[in-house]
Amino acid sequence: MKKNANGPRRDKTDLPEKICASCGLPFSWRKKWARTWDEIRYCSDRCRNARK
């Protein structure tokens, strides 16, 4: 793990992943999903809109 001015930095390979409920492809954690990561099921708006 590398360090920067804010402390230890995570590599992108260390981020948690989930499988999209619509397309079945894996997707990684994003900072904008930090508060709702447990509720996220789809990798994109396109997959979320295509759910049926």
Contacts in CASP RR format, 6 or more apart in sequence:
PFRMAT RR
TARGET T0000
AUTHOR 0000-0000-0000
METHOD contacts of the structure
MODEL  1
MKKNANGPRRDKTDLPEKICASCGLPFSWRKKWARTWDEIRYCSDRCRNA
RK
1 8 0 8 1.000
1 9 0 8 1.000
1 10 0 8 1.000
1 11 0 8 1.000
1 14 0 8 1.000
2 8 0 8 1.000
2 9 0 8 1.000
2 11 0 8 1.000
3 9 0 8 1.000
12 28 0 8 1.000
15 28 0 8 1.000
15 29 0 8 1.000
16 28 0 8 1.000
16 29 0 8 1.000
16 37 0 8 1.000
17 26 0 8 1.000
17 27 0 8 1.000
17 28 0 8 1.000
17 29 0 8 1.000
18 26 0 8 1.000
18 27 0 8 1.000
18 40 0 8 1.000
18 41 0 8 1.000
19 25 0 8 1.000
19 26 0 8 1.000
19 27 0 8 1.000
20 26 0 8 1.000
20 27 0 8 1.000
20 41 0 8 1.000
20 42 0 8 1.000
20 43 0 8 1.000
20 44 0 8 1.000
20 47 0 8 1.000
21 41 0 8 1.000
21 42 0 8 1.000
21 47 0 8 1.000
21 51 0 8 1.000
22 42 0 8 1.000
22 43 0 8 1.000
22 47 0 8 1.000
22 48 0 8 1.000
22 50 0 8 1.000
22 51 0 8 1.000
23 43 0 8 1.000
23 47 0 8 1.000
25 43 0 8 1.000
27 43 0 8 1.000
29 37 0 8 1.000
33 40 0 8 1.000
41 48 0 8 1.000
42 48 0 8 1.000
42 51 0 8 1.000
END
